[in-house]
């Protein structure tokens, strides 16, 4: 508990909050910082703010200090934290997704600044964790889609046409031509095909006709 008394916190107030807070911690939850109110002149029942790695908690004394009421907000519901430094002390405020607001005034400025610093760091960690979860979900959805998309063509992939395979097996260049005229015709035929002026079937049919004259 001593580590929460480094910034002029009220020891009695911290002791009450700390003993109550330890009973409220959930699995894996740790206390980060405790700030105590310091009212001018009379500071008998100060309010307190506590930050954990999961929540921000506001403690208010009740029944003349015999009990303590608390309100807590989980970090994922906190959309904004702010401080306002005044002549005497500072005000620490949080705002939630439901537009609820909660704050404590007359906090020593050093404590208010620490609250703001730790709160901003915790909110940034929470945002990064949510971003990583969103990325993982998108990757999982993308991977599932690609698997289904790619698997179907493999099961129904068409077999290559035997006729086309047979035509492609015919040499495109005839090394021994009886006539130069035939060679020129084959070159022109190939040029027409390469330029897209005739189809594959037309090219193969015409080539067979020319070669049949050999």
ZAZAPA-744478 format. One record per atom (N, C-alpha, C, O): residue in one letter; x, y, z. Coordinates in steps of 0.02 Angstrom, whole numbers, m for minus. Layout:
# ZAZAPA-744478
ATOM  type       u       v       w
ATOM     a       X       Y       Z
...
***
This chain:
# ZAZAPA-744478
ATOM  type       u       v       w
ATOM     x      41     m61       0
ATOM     x       0       0       0
ATOM     x      43      63       0
ATOM     x      20     116     m21
ATOM     x     105      58      23
ATOM     x     147     117      29
ATOM     x     160     151     m39
ATOM     x     170     212     m42
ATOM     x     160     111     m93
ATOM     x     174     140    m158
ATOM     x     119     188    m182
ATOM     x     129     226    m229
ATOM     x      61     186    m148
ATOM     x       6     232    m166
ATOM     x       6     294    m122
ATOM     x     m44     331    m121
ATOM     x      61     307     m86
ATOM     x      66     365     m43
ATOM     x     124     411     m64
ATOM     x     147     452     m24
ATOM     x     146     405    m125
ATOM     x     204     442    m148
ATOM     x     188     513    m172
ATOM     x     234     553    m182
ATOM     x     124     529    m182
ATOM     x     105     594    m210
ATOM     x      58     632    m164
ATOM     x       9     661    m186
ATOM     x      74     632     m99
ATOM     x      36     671     m49
ATOM     x     m35     645     m39
ATOM     x     m80     683     m21
ATOM     x     m47     580     m52
ATOM     x    m113     552     m39
ATOM     x    m128     551      36
ATOM     x     m82     546      78
ATOM     x    m191     555      52
ATOM     x    m212     550     122
ATOM     x    m206     477     144
ATOM     x    m241     434     117
ATOM     x    m162     461     192
ATOM     x    m150     391     211
ATOM     x    m212     354     235
ATOM     x    m223     296     216
ATOM     x    m253     388     276
ATOM     x    m313     355     302
ATOM     x    m363     340     246
ATOM     x    m394     287     244
ATOM     x    m370     388     200
ATOM     x    m417     377     144
ATOM     x    m392     320     100
ATOM     x    m431     278      78
ATOM     x    m327     319      86
ATOM     x    m299     265      45
ATOM     x    m308     198      78
ATOM     x    m324     148      45
ATOM     x    m298     195     144
ATOM     x    m305     132     180
ATOM     x    m376     105     174
ATOM     x    m386      46     162
ATOM     x    m426     150     183
ATOM     x    m496     127     177
ATOM     x    m512     103     107
ATOM     x    m543      50      99
ATOM     x    m490     141      57
ATOM     x    m505     122     m12
ATOM     x    m467      58     m31
ATOM     x    m495      14     m64
ATOM     x    m405      53     m10
ATOM     x    m364      m5     m28
ATOM     x    m394     m69       0
ATOM     x    m399    m119     m35
ATOM     x    m415     m67      64
ATOM     x    m444    m127      95
ATOM     x    m509    m147      61
ATOM     x    m525    m206      54
ATOM     x    m548     m96      40
ATOM     x    m611    m111       5
ATOM     x    m596    m135     m67
ATOM     x    m629    m180     m92
ATOM     x    m547    m104     m98
ATOM     x    m533    m119    m167
ATOM     x    m506    m190    m176
ATOM     x    m522    m223    m225
ATOM     x    m465    m213    m130
ATOM     x    m437    m281    m135
ATOM     x    m492    m334    m135
ATOM     x    m483    m388    m164
ATOM     x    m548    m319    m103
ATOM     x    m604    m366    m103
ATOM     x    m643    m364    m169
ATOM     x    m682    m410    m183
ATOM     x    m633    m311    m208
ATOM     x    m671    m303    m270
ATOM     x    m633    m326    m332
ATOM     x    m662    m334    m385
ATOM     x    m568    m339    m324
ATOM     x    m528    m357    m382
ATOM     x    m549    m424    m411
ATOM     x    m563    m472    m374
ATOM     x    m551    m427    m477
ATOM     x    m567    m490    m511
ATOM     x    m502    m525    m530
ATOM     x    m447    m499    m518
ATOM     x    m508    m583    m559
ATOM     x    m449    m622    m579
ATOM     x    m407    m583    m629
ATOM     x    m432    m560    m681
ATOM     x    m343    m576    m614
ATOM     x    m298    m540    m659
ATOM     x    m301    m465    m654
ATOM     x    m268    m430    m692
ATOM     x    m341    m438    m608
ATOM     x    m347    m365    m601
ATOM     x    m296    m339    m551
ATOM     x    m287    m368    m498
ATOM     x    m263    m284    m568
ATOM     x    m212    m254    m526
ATOM     x    m225    m180    m517
ATOM     x    m248    m146    m562
ATOM     x    m209    m155    m457
ATOM     x    m217     m83    m442
ATOM     x    m158     m45    m473
ATOM     x    m100     m64    m463
ATOM     x    m173       8    m509
ATOM     x    m121      48    m541
ATOM     x    m107     111    m500
ATOM     x     m48     128    m490
ATOM     x    m159     146    m478
ATOM     x    m149     210    m444
ATOM     x    m211     227    m402
ATOM     x    m267     210    m420
ATOM     x    m198     262    m347
ATOM     x    m252     287    m304
ATOM     x    m240     361    m290
ATOM     x    m186     380    m268
ATOM     x    m290     402    m304
ATOM     x    m287     474    m291
ATOM     x    m339     492    m239
ATOM     x    m394     465    m238
ATOM     x    m322     540    m195
ATOM     x    m368     560    m142
ATOM     x    m381     635    m146
ATOM     x    m337     675    m160
ATOM     x    m442     652    m133
ATOM     x    m464     722    m134
ATOM     x    m432     760     m75
ATOM     x    m423     733     m21
ATOM     x    m417     824     m87
ATOM     x    m389     866     m34
ATOM     x    m426     933     m34
ATOM     x    m405     981     m67
ATOM     x    m481     935       3
ATOM     x    m521     996       5
ATOM     x    m487    1049      48
ATOM     x    m451    1033      95
ATOM     x    m498    1112      31
ATOM     x    m468    1166      72
ATOM     x    m502    1170     140
ATOM     x    m562    1158     146
ATOM     x    m464    1188     190
ATOM     x    m488    1197     259
ATOM     x    m508    1131     292
ATOM     x    m473    1108     337
ATOM     x    m562    1101     269
ATOM     x    m586    1039     300
ATOM     x    m582     982     249
ATOM     x    m610     986     195
ATOM     x    m548     929     268
ATOM     x    m540     872     223
ATOM     x    m551     806     262
ATOM     x    m509     761     261
ATOM     x    m608     804     296
ATOM     x    m622     748     341
ATOM     x    m640     684     303
ATOM     x    m614     630     318
ATOM     x    m683     691     254
ATOM     x    m706     632     216
ATOM     x    m691     641     142
ATOM     x    m736     656     103
ATOM     x    m629     633     122
ATOM     x    m611     644      52
ATOM     x    m636     588       6
ATOM     x    m639     530      25
ATOM     x    m654     608     m55
ATOM     x    m670     559    m106
ATOM     x    m605     534    m138
ATOM     x    m553     567    m134
ATOM     x    m609     476    m170
ATOM     x    m549     446    m199
ATOM     x    m564     419    m269
ATOM     x    m621     403    m286
ATOM     x    m511     414    m309
ATOM     x    m514     383    m375
ATOM     x    m461     329    m378
ATOM     x    m403     341    m359
ATOM     x    m479     271    m402
ATOM     x    m432     216    m409
ATOM     x    m433     190    m481
ATOM     x    m486     183    m512
ATOM     x    m374     176    m506
ATOM     x    m368     147    m573
ATOM     x    m340      77    m568
ATOM     x    m292      65    m532
ATOM     x    m370      31    m604
ATOM     x    m342     m36    m611
ATOM     x    m332     m49    m685
ATOM     x    m349      m7    m727
ATOM     x    m303    m106    m701
ATOM     x    m293    m122    m772
ATOM     x    m358    m140    m807
ATOM     x    m358    m150    m868
ATOM     x    m414    m144    m769
ATOM     x    m478    m161    m799
ATOM     x    m531    m107    m791
ATOM     x    m578    m102    m831
ATOM     x    m524     m65    m737
ATOM     x    m578     m18    m722
ATOM     x    m551      48    m694
ATOM     x    m493      53    m675
ATOM     x    m596      98    m693
ATOM     x    m585     159    m654
ATOM     x    m641     162    m603
ATOM     x    m700     155    m621
ATOM     x    m623     173    m540
ATOM     x    m672     171    m485
ATOM     x    m672     237    m447
ATOM     x    m620     266    m432
ATOM     x    m733     261    m431
ATOM     x    m742     321    m391
ATOM     x    m771     301    m323
ATOM     x    m823     269    m320
ATOM     x    m737     320    m269
ATOM     x    m759     303    m201
ATOM     x    m782     366    m165
ATOM     x    m747     417    m164
ATOM     x    m842     362    m135
ATOM     x    m870     418     m98
ATOM     x    m889     394     m28
ATOM     x    m928     347     m21
ATOM     x    m863     425      25
ATOM     x    m881     407      94
ATOM     x    m956     418     106
ATOM     x    m985     466      80
ATOM     x    m985     375     146
ATOM     x   m1057     381     163
ATOM     x   m1065     364     237
ATOM     x   m1021     336     269
ATOM     x   m1124     383     264
ATOM     x   m1139     370     334
ATOM     x   m1084     396     381
ATOM     x   m1059     361     425
ATOM     x   m1066     459     369
ATOM     x   m1016     493     410
ATOM     x    m949     455     411
ATOM     x    m913     454     461
ATOM     x    m934     425     354
ATOM     x    m870     391     347
ATOM     x    m870     319     369
ATOM     x    m819     285     365
ATOM     x    m927     293     391
ATOM     x    m931     224     414
ATOM     x    m933     175     356
ATOM     x    m917     116     364
ATOM     x    m952     199     297
ATOM     x    m954     155     238
ATOM     x    m930     195     177
ATOM     x    m923     256     180
ATOM     x    m918     159     123
ATOM     x    m894     191      62
ATOM     x    m935     165       3
ATOM     x    m942     105      m7
ATOM     x    m963     212     m35
ATOM     x    m997     195     m97
ATOM     x    m948     199    m155
ATOM     x    m901     240    m153
ATOM     x    m958     158    m205
ATOM     x    m913     162    m263
ATOM     x    m952     153    m327
ATOM     x   m1002     118    m330
ATOM     x    m927     185    m380
ATOM     x    m952     177    m448
ATOM     x    m893     159    m492
ATOM     x    m841     191    m487
ATOM     x    m900     109    m534
ATOM     x    m844      89    m576
ATOM     x    m865      86    m649
ATOM     x    m923      75    m666
ATOM     x    m816      97    m693
ATOM     x    m825      94    m765
ATOM     x    m768      52    m795
ATOM     x    m710      65    m781
ATOM     x    m785       3    m835
ATOM     x    m733     m36    m869
ATOM     x    m704       7    m925
ATOM     x    m738      49    m954
ATOM     x    m640      m5    m942
ATOM     x    m606      38    m989
ATOM     x    m637      38   m1058
ATOM     x    m635      89   m1093
ATOM     x    m665     m18   m1079
ATOM     x    m694     m19   m1146
ATOM     x    m754      27   m1153
ATOM     x    m773      45   m1208
ATOM     x    m784      46   m1096
ATOM     x    m842      91   m1098
ATOM     x    m822     164   m1089
ATOM     x    m864     209   m1096
ATOM     x    m759     177   m1074
ATOM     x    m736     246   m1064
ATOM     x    m714     275   m1131
ATOM     x    m668     248   m1163
ATOM     x    m746     329   m1152
ATOM     x    m729     359   m1216
ATOM     x    m685     421   m1208
ATOM     x    m652     442   m1256
ATOM     x    m682     449   m1147
ATOM     x    m641     509   m1139
ATOM     x    m622     517   m1066
ATOM     x    m662     504   m1021
ATOM     x    m561     540   m1054
ATOM     x    m538     560    m987
ATOM     x    m509     630    m993
ATOM     x    m479     647   m1044
ATOM     x    m518     670    m941
ATOM     x    m493     739    m944
ATOM     x    m477     764    m874
ATOM     x    m503     738    m825
ATOM     x    m434     814    m872
ATOM     x    m421     848    m809
ATOM     x    m427     924    m821
ATOM     x    m414     949    m876
ATOM     x    m446     959    m769
ATOM     x    m451    1032    m772
ATOM     x    m417    1059    m710
ATOM     x    m441    1051    m654
ATOM     x    m361    1092    m720
ATOM     x    m324    1119    m663
ATOM     x    m352    1188    m644
ATOM     x    m362    1231    m687
ATOM     x    m366    1196    m580
ATOM     x    m394    1258    m555
ATOM     x    m345    1291    m506
ATOM     x    m290    1266    m496
ATOM     x    m367    1345    m476
ATOM     x    m322    1380    m428
ATOM     x    m304    1333    m371
ATOM     x    m246    1329    m350
ATOM     x    m354    1299    m345
ATOM     x    m342    1250    m291
ATOM     x    m358    1180    m318
ATOM     x    m417    1163    m327
ATOM     x    m307    1142    m331
ATOM     x    m318    1074    m353
ATOM     x    m339    1068    m426
ATOM     x    m333    1115    m465
ATOM     x    m364    1009    m443
ATOM     x    m385     994    m511
ATOM     x    m445     947    m510
ATOM     x    m459     914    m460
ATOM     x    m480     945    m566
ATOM     x    m538     902    m574
ATOM     x    m521     847    m624
ATOM     x    m495     861    m678
ATOM     x    m535     785    m605
ATOM     x    m525     728    m650
ATOM     x    m593     702    m670
ATOM     x    m636     688    m628
ATOM     x    m605     695    m737
ATOM     x    m669     674    m763
ATOM     x    m662     616    m812
ATOM     x    m612     610    m847
ATOM     x    m713     573    m812
ATOM     x    m718     521    m864
ATOM     x    m787     525    m896
ATOM     x    m836     544    m863
ATOM     x    m790     507    m960
ATOM     x    m853     506    m997
ATOM     x    m860     438   m1030
ATOM     x    m811     413   m1058
ATOM     x    m919     409   m1027
ATOM     x    m929     341   m1052
ATOM     x    m968     341   m1118
ATOM     x    m993     393   m1140
ATOM     x    m973     282   m1148
ATOM     x   m1009     276   m1211
ATOM     x   m1083     293   m1203
ATOM     x   m1116     312   m1252
ATOM     x   m1110     287   m1143
ATOM     x   m1180     303   m1130
ATOM     x   m1189     376   m1110
ATOM     x   m1242     395   m1084
ATOM     x   m1136     417   m1121
ATOM     x   m1138     489   m1105
ATOM     x   m1140     501   m1029
ATOM     x   m1156     557   m1008
ATOM     x   m1126     451    m989
ATOM     x   m1122     461    m917
ATOM     x   m1056     495    m900
ATOM     x   m1005     481    m931
ATOM     x   m1057     540    m851
ATOM     x    m997     576    m830
ATOM     x    m988     569    m755
ATOM     x   m1036     569    m717
ATOM     x    m925     562    m735
ATOM     x    m910     556    m664
ATOM     x    m843     589    m652
ATOM     x    m797     584    m693
ATOM     x    m837     624    m595
ATOM     x    m774     658    m582
ATOM     x    m764     672    m508
ATOM     x    m810     666    m467
ATOM     x    m702     692    m492
ATOM     x    m685     712    m424
ATOM     x    m647     778    m428
ATOM     x    m601     785    m469
ATOM     x    m666     826    m386
ATOM     x    m631     891    m386
ATOM     x    m583     894    m326
ATOM     x    m579     848    m286
ATOM     x    m547     949    m322
ATOM     x    m499     962    m269
ATOM     x    m446     907    m262
ATOM     x    m424     892    m206
ATOM     x    m427     877    m317
ATOM     x    m372     829    m316
ATOM     x    m306     867    m320
ATOM     x    m302     915    m359
ATOM     x    m256     849    m283
ATOM     x    m190     879    m293
ATOM     x    m170     872    m366
ATOM     x    m180     820    m397
ATOM     x    m141     925    m394
ATOM     x    m128     925    m466
ATOM     x     m82     868    m488
ATOM     x     m91     839    m541
ATOM     x     m33     851    m446
ATOM     x      12     797    m465
ATOM     x     m26     731    m470
ATOM     x     m11     689    m512
ATOM     x     m75     721    m425
ATOM     x    m114     660    m428
ATOM     x    m161     659    m488
ATOM     x    m169     608    m521
ATOM     x    m191     716    m503
ATOM     x    m235     721    m561
ATOM     x    m197     706    m625
ATOM     x    m222     672    m670
ATOM     x    m136     732    m630
ATOM     x     m95     720    m690
ATOM     x     m77     647    m696
ATOM     x     m77     619    m751
ATOM     x     m61     614    m639
ATOM     x     m45     543    m641
ATOM     x    m107     503    m662
ATOM     x    m101     456    m702
ATOM     x    m165     521    m637
ATOM     x    m227     487    m657
ATOM     x    m237     492    m733
ATOM     x    m252     443    m766
ATOM     x    m227     553    m758
ATOM     x    m237     564    m830
ATOM     x    m186     524    m870
ATOM     x    m204     493    m920
ATOM     x    m124     525    m849
ATOM     x     m72     489    m885
ATOM     x     m86     414    m887
ATOM     x     m85     383    m940
ATOM     x    m100     385    m828
ATOM     x    m113     313    m826
ATOM     x    m177     294    m863
ATOM     x    m180     242    m895
ATOM     x    m227     338    m858
ATOM     x    m291     324    m893
ATOM     x    m281     323    m968
ATOM     x    m307     280   m1003
ATOM     x    m243     372    m994
ATOM     x    m230     375   m1066
ATOM     x    m191     314   m1089
ATOM     x    m206     285   m1142
ATOM     x    m141     293   m1050
ATOM     x    m102     233   m1068
ATOM     x    m147     172   m1069
ATOM     x    m141     130   m1114
ATOM     x    m190     167   m1019
ATOM     x    m234     107   m1016
ATOM     x    m284     107   m1073
ATOM     x    m299      54   m1101
ATOM     x    m311     166   m1090
ATOM     x    m359     169   m1145
ATOM     x    m324     152   m1211
ATOM     x    m354     119   m1253
ATOM     x    m261     173   m1220
ATOM     x    m224     157   m1280
ATOM     x    m211      82   m1285
ATOM     x    m217      53   m1339
ATOM     x    m194      51   m1230
ATOM     x    m185     m22   m1229
ATOM     x    m249     m58   m1247
ATOM     x    m249    m108   m1283
ATOM     x    m305     m32   m1221
ATOM     x    m369     m63   m1235
ATOM     x    m388     m56   m1309
ATOM     x    m414    m103   m1339
ATOM     x    m374       4   m1338
ATOM     x    m387      14   m1409
ATOM     x    m344     m31   m1452
ATOM     x    m368     m59   m1502
ATOM     x    m281     m39   m1434
ATOM     x    m236     m82   m1473
ATOM     x    m258    m155   m1468
ATOM     x    m255    m192   m1518
ATOM     x    m280    m176   m1409
ATOM     x    m305    m245   m1402
ATOM     x    m366    m257   m1445
ATOM     x    m372    m310   m1476
ATOM     x    m411    m207   m1447
ATOM     x    m471    m215   m1490
ATOM     x    m452    m216   m1563
ATOM     x    m481    m253   m1602
ATOM     x    m402    m174   m1583
ATOM     x    m380    m173   m1652
ATOM     x    m351    m240   m1673
ATOM     x    m363    m265   m1728
ATOM     x    m311    m270   m1629
ATOM     x    m281    m335   m1644
ATOM     x    m335    m388   m1650
ATOM     x    m331    m432   m1693
ATOM     x    m386    m385   m1606
ATOM     x    m441    m434   m1611
ATOM     x    m479    m427   m1677
ATOM     x    m496    m476   m1708
ATOM     x    m491    m364   m1697
ATOM     x    m526    m352   m1760
ATOM     x    m486    m378   m1819
ATOM     x    m514    m408   m1865
ATOM     x    m420    m367   m1818
ATOM     x    m377    m392   m1873
ATOM     x    m378    m468   m1876
ATOM     x    m381    m496   m1931
ATOM     x    m375    m500   m1818
ATOM     x    m375    m573   m1817
ATOM     x    m442    m600   m1843
ATOM     x    m443    m650   m1879
ATOM     x    m497    m567   m1825
ATOM     x    m562    m589   m1849
ATOM     x    m567    m581   m1925
ATOM     x    m594    m624   m1960
ATOM     x    m541    m524   m1951
ATOM     x    m543    m512   m2023
ATOM     x    m499    m563   m2060
ATOM     x    m518    m587   m2113
ATOM     x    m441    m579   m2031
ATOM     x    m398    m629   m2063
ATOM     x    m432    m697   m2064
ATOM     x    m428    m733   m2114
ATOM     x    m465    m714   m2008
ATOM     x    m499    m778   m2005
ATOM     x    m556    m782   m2057
ATOM     x    m565    m833   m2090
ATOM     x    m594    m727   m2062
ATOM     x    m648    m726   m2112
ATOM     x    m621    m729   m2182
ATOM     x    m649    m764   m2225
ATOM     x    m567    m693   m2196
ATOM     x    m536    m693   m2262
ATOM     x    m509    m762   m2279
ATOM     x    m517    m785   m2336
ATOM     x    m476    m795   m2231
ATOM     x    m449    m861   m2243
ATOM     x    m503    m912   m2257
ATOM     x    m494    m955   m2301
ATOM     x    m559    m909   m2222
ATOM     x    m615    m955   m2233
ATOM     x    m644    m945   m2302
ATOM     x    m661    m994   m2335
ATOM     x    m651    m882   m2323
ATOM     x    m680    m868   m2389
ATOM     x    m635    m894   m2444
ATOM     x    m659    m925   m2492
ATOM     x    m569    m881   m2438
ATOM     x    m523    m902   m2490
ATOM     x    m520    m978   m2496
ATOM     x    m514   m1005   m2551
ATOM     x    m525   m1012   m2439
ATOM     x    m523   m1084   m2440
ATOM     x    m583   m1113   m2478
ATOM     x    m576   m1158   m2519
ATOM     x    m642   m1086   m2463
ATOM     x    m702   m1111   m2497
ATOM     x    m701   m1092   m2571
ATOM     x    m723   m1130   m2614
ATOM     x    m675   m1031   m2584
ATOM     x    m674   m1007   m2653
ATOM     x    m626   m1048   m2696
ATOM     x    m641   m1062   m2754
ATOM     x    m570   m1067   m2667
ATOM     x    m520   m1102   m2706
ATOM     x    m532   m1177   m2708
ATOM     x    m512   m1210   m2756
ATOM     x    m566   m1204   m2657
ATOM     x    m576   m1276   m2654
ATOM     x    m624   m1300   m2708
ATOM     x    m615   m1354   m2735
ATOM     x    m676   m1261   m2723
ATOM     x    m727   m1284   m2770
ATOM     x    m700   m1295   m2841
ATOM     x    m716   m1346   m2870
ATOM     x    m661   m1249   m2870
ATOM     x    m635   m1261   m2937
ATOM     x    m592   m1324   m2940
ATOM     x    m589   m1357   m2992
ATOM     x    m557   m1341   m2885
ATOM     x    m514   m1400   m2886
ATOM     x    m555   m1463   m2895
ATOM     x    m533   m1510   m2928
ATOM     x    m617   m1464   m2866
ATOM     x    m659   m1523   m2871
ATOM     x    m692   m1528   m2939
ATOM     x    m709   m1583   m2961
ATOM     x    m703   m1471   m2972
ATOM     x    m740   m1472   m3035
ATOM     x    m696   m1447   m3093
ATOM     x    m721   m1425   m3145
ATOM     x    m630   m1451   m3084
ATOM     x    m586   m1425   m3136
ATOM     x    m596   m1463   m3201
ATOM     x    m593   m1525   m3200
ATOM     x    m608   m1430   m3256
ATOM     x    m620   m1464   m3320
ATOM     x    m556   m1498   m3344
ATOM     x    m501   m1472   m3335
ATOM     x    m565   m1556   m3376
ATOM     x    m509   m1592   m3405
ATOM     x    m488   m1559   m3470
ATOM     x    m531   m1534   m3507
ATOM     x    m424   m1557   m3485
ATOM     x    m401   m1526   m3548
ATOM     x    m428   m1563   m3608
ATOM     x    m433   m1625   m3607
ATOM     x    m445   m1527   m3660
ATOM     x    m473   m1557   m3720
ATOM     x    m419   m1594   m3757
ATOM     x    m364   m1569   m3769
ATOM     x    m435   m1656   m3774
ATOM     x    m386   m1699   m3807
ATOM     x    m369   m1672   m3876
ATOM     x    m313   m1680   m3901
ATOM     x    m419   m1641   m3908
ATOM     x    m407   m1616   m3975
ATOM     x    m355   m1560   m3973
ATOM     x    m310   m1557   m4015
ATOM     x    m363   m1515   m3924
ATOM     x    m316   m1460   m3919
ATOM     x    m246   m1485   m3903
ATOM     x    m197   m1462   m3932
ATOM     x    m243   m1535   m3857
ATOM     x    m178   m1563   m3839
ATOM     x    m145   m1594   m3900
ATOM     x     m84   m1589   m3909
ATOM     x    m186   m1628   m3942
ATOM     x    m159   m1660   m4001
ATOM     x    m132   m1608   m4050
ATOM     x     m79   m1617   m4079
ATOM     x    m170   m1553   m4057
ATOM     x    m147   m1501   m4103
ATOM     x     m83   m1469   m4078
ATOM     x     m38   m1454   m4117
ATOM     x     m79   m1458   m4011
ATOM     x     m19   m1427   m3984
ATOM     x      41   m1471   m3991
ATOM     x      98   m1447   m3990
ATOM     x      30   m1537   m3996
ATOM     x      86   m1583   m4003
ATOM     x     118   m1579   m4072
ATOM     x     175   m1602   m4081
ATOM     x      82   m1549   m4120
ATOM     x     110   m1543   m4187
ATOM     x     163   m1489   m4188
ATOM     x     148   m1434   m4165
ATOM     x     222   m1502   m4212
ATOM     x     275   m1450   m4213
ATOM     x     252   m1389   m4251
ATOM     x     220   m1393   m4303
ATOM     x     269   m1331   m4223
ATOM     x     250   m1268   m4255
ATOM     x     298   m1250   m4312
ATOM     x     280   m1213   m4357
ATOM     x     358   m1277   m4308
ATOM     x     408   m1261   m4359
ATOM     x     426   m1325   m4396
ATOM     x     447   m1374   m4365
ATOM     x     419   m1325   m4461
ATOM     x     437   m1383   m4502
ATOM     x     507   m1371   m4528
ATOM     x     520   m1323   m4564
ATOM     x     553   m1415   m4509
ATOM     x     623   m1405   m4527
ATOM     x     638   m1427   m4598
ATOM     x     684   m1401   m4630
ATOM     x     601   m1473   m4623
ATOM     x     614   m1497   m4691
ATOM     x     553   m1485   m4734
ATOM     x     506   m1525   m4733
ATOM     x     553   m1432   m4770
ATOM     x     497   m1414   m4813
ATOM     x     516   m1428   m4886
ATOM     x     571   m1410   m4907
ATOM     x     471   m1459   m4923
ATOM     x     485   m1471   m4993
ATOM     x     485   m1407   m5034
ATOM     x     516   m1404   m5087
ATOM     x     450   m1357   m5009
ATOM     x     443   m1295   m5048
ATOM     x     448   m1235   m5001
ATOM     x     424   m1237   m4945
ATOM     x     481   m1182   m5024
ATOM     x     484   m1119   m4986
ATOM     x     415   m1088   m4979
ATOM     x     401   m1053   m4931
ATOM     x     372   m1101   m5029
ATOM     x     304   m1073   m5027
ATOM     x     266   m1097   m4966
ATOM     x     230   m1059   m4934
ATOM     x     273   m1161   m4950
ATOM     x     239   m1189   m4892
ATOM     x     263   m1156   m4827
ATOM     x     224   m1141   m4782
ATOM     x     328   m1146   m4823
ATOM     x     357   m1113   m4764
ATOM     x     328   m1044   m4754
ATOM     x     311   m1024   m4699
ATOM     x     322   m1006   m4809
ATOM     x     295    m939   m4806
ATOM     x     222    m940   m4783
ATOM     x     200    m898   m4745
ATOM     x     184    m989   m4809
ATOM     x     114    m994   m4790
ATOM     x     107   m1009   m4715
ATOM     x      63    m982   m4682
ATOM     x     150   m1053   m4690
ATOM     x     147   m1069   m4619
ATOM     x     165   m1008   m4576
ATOM     x     135    m997   m4523
ATOM     x     214    m969   m4598
ATOM     x     232    m909   m4561
ATOM     x     175    m858   m4559
ATOM     x     161    m828   m4507
ATOM     x     143    m849   m4617
ATOM     x      87    m802   m4620
ATOM     x      29    m826   m4577
ATOM     x      m4    m786   m4543
ATOM     x      18    m893   m4579
ATOM     x     m36    m921   m4538
ATOM     x     m22    m908   m4464
ATOM     x     m67    m889   m4426
ATOM     x      41    m918   m4443
ATOM     x      59    m907   m4373
ATOM     x      52    m834   m4353
ATOM     x      32    m817   m4297
ATOM     x      70    m789   m4401
ATOM     x      64    m718   m4389
ATOM     x      m9    m697   m4378
ATOM     x     m25    m657   m4335
ATOM     x     m53    m726   m4419
ATOM     x    m125    m711   m4411
ATOM     x    m150    m734   m4343
ATOM     x    m191    m700   m4311
ATOM     x    m126    m792   m4322
ATOM     x    m148    m818   m4256
ATOM     x    m121    m775   m4199
ATOM     x    m157    m760   m4152
ATOM     x     m56    m756   m4203
ATOM     x     m26    m716   m4151
ATOM     x     m59    m648   m4144
ATOM     x     m63    m619   m4090
ATOM     x     m84    m621   m4201
ATOM     x    m118    m556   m4200
ATOM     x    m191    m562   m4181
ATOM     x    m226    m511   m4177
ATOM     x    m214    m623   m4168
ATOM     x    m283    m633   m4147
ATOM     x    m334    m628   m4202
ATOM     x    m394    m619   m4189
ATOM     x    m311    m633   m4265
ATOM     x    m357    m628   m4321
ATOM     x    m393    m693   m4336
ATOM     x    m445    m693   m4368
ATOM     x    m366    m748   m4313
ATOM     x    m398    m814   m4320
ATOM     x    m396    m849   m4253
ATOM     x    m353    m834   m4211
ATOM     x    m442    m896   m4242
ATOM     x    m446    m932   m4179
ATOM     x    m397    m990   m4178
ATOM     x    m365   m1006   m4228
ATOM     x    m392   m1021   m4119
ATOM     x    m348   m1079   m4112
ATOM     x    m370   m1136   m4156
ATOM     x    m329   m1169   m4188
ATOM     x    m436   m1147   m4159
ATOM     x    m462   m1202   m4202
ATOM     x    m449   m1188   m4275
ATOM     x    m431   m1233   m4313
ATOM     x    m459   m1124   m4297
ATOM     x    m446   m1107   m4367
ATOM     x    m373   m1116   m4384
ATOM     x    m355   m1140   m4438
ATOM     x    m330   m1095   m4337
ATOM     x    m258   m1102   m4348
ATOM     x    m237   m1175   m4356
ATOM     x    m201   m1193   m4402
ATOM     x    m262   m1217   m4309
ATOM     x    m243   m1288   m4311
ATOM     x    m270   m1322   m4374
ATOM     x    m235   m1363   m4405
ATOM     x    m332   m1305   m4393
ATOM     x    m362   m1337   m4452
ATOM     x    m324   m1318   m4516
ATOM     x    m309   m1361   m4557
ATOM     x    m309   m1254   m4523
ATOM     x    m274   m1231   m4583
ATOM     x    m203   m1259   m4587
ATOM     x    m178   m1275   m4640
ATOM     x    m170   m1264   m4527
ATOM     x    m103   m1290   m4527
ATOM     x    m101   m1364   m4549
ATOM     x     m56   m1385   m4585
ATOM     x    m151   m1402   m4526
ATOM     x    m155   m1472   m4546
ATOM     x    m167   m1479   m4621
ATOM     x    m140   m1524   m4653
ATOM     x    m207   m1433   m4649
ATOM     x    m220   m1435   m4720
ATOM     x    m154   m1423   m4760
ATOM     x    m141   m1456   m4810
ATOM     x    m115   m1375   m4736
ATOM     x     m52   m1360   m4771
ATOM     x      m2   m1417   m4765
ATOM     x      33   m1434   m4813
ATOM     x       1   m1447   m4706
ATOM     x      49   m1501   m4696
ATOM     x      28   m1565   m4731
ATOM     x      70   m1607   m4747
ATOM     x     m37   m1573   m4743
ATOM     x     m61   m1633   m4778
ATOM     x     m38   m1636   m4851
ATOM     x     m41   m1689   m4883
ATOM     x     m16   m1579   m4877
ATOM     x       8   m1578   m4946
ATOM     x      79   m1604   m4953
ATOM     x     103   m1614   m5009
ATOM     x     113   m1617   m4898
ATOM     x     182   m1641   m4902
ATOM     x     185   m1713   m4928
ATOM     x     239   m1741   m4935
***
